[in-house]
Amino acid sequence: MEKIQDTIVAVMQELRDKTRCPSEGNPEIWLKNTLTKKERRHIKFKYFKKGIIGVDVDSSSWLYNFNLKKEHLIERLRQKTDKIKDIYFRLGEINK
């Protein structure tokens, strides 16, 4: 049977590891680090399911712009992690 002290030490170590690399498992941060500051103002991260990132875009012109850059964005995101399969952009409301 494992000692409580060993369990507490293991849990504390895991928490320390998570705080050192908070962006390691966060697709929203991967996306925001990939986009420019100007581009980030026009999107809202919605979901990450089965390797697909869902993003709302505030206008049709920006939706078109992001769709043109989609393959390049996916390529850049895959440099950070191999979990990304696709990005879905859709027109939606962005609350700033």
Secondary structure, DSSP 8 states (H G I E B T S, - for coil): ---HHHHHHHHHHHHHHHHH-TTTT-HHHHHHHHS-HHHHTTEEEEEEETTEEEEEESSHHHHHHHHHHHHHHHHHHHHH-TT--EEEEEE-----
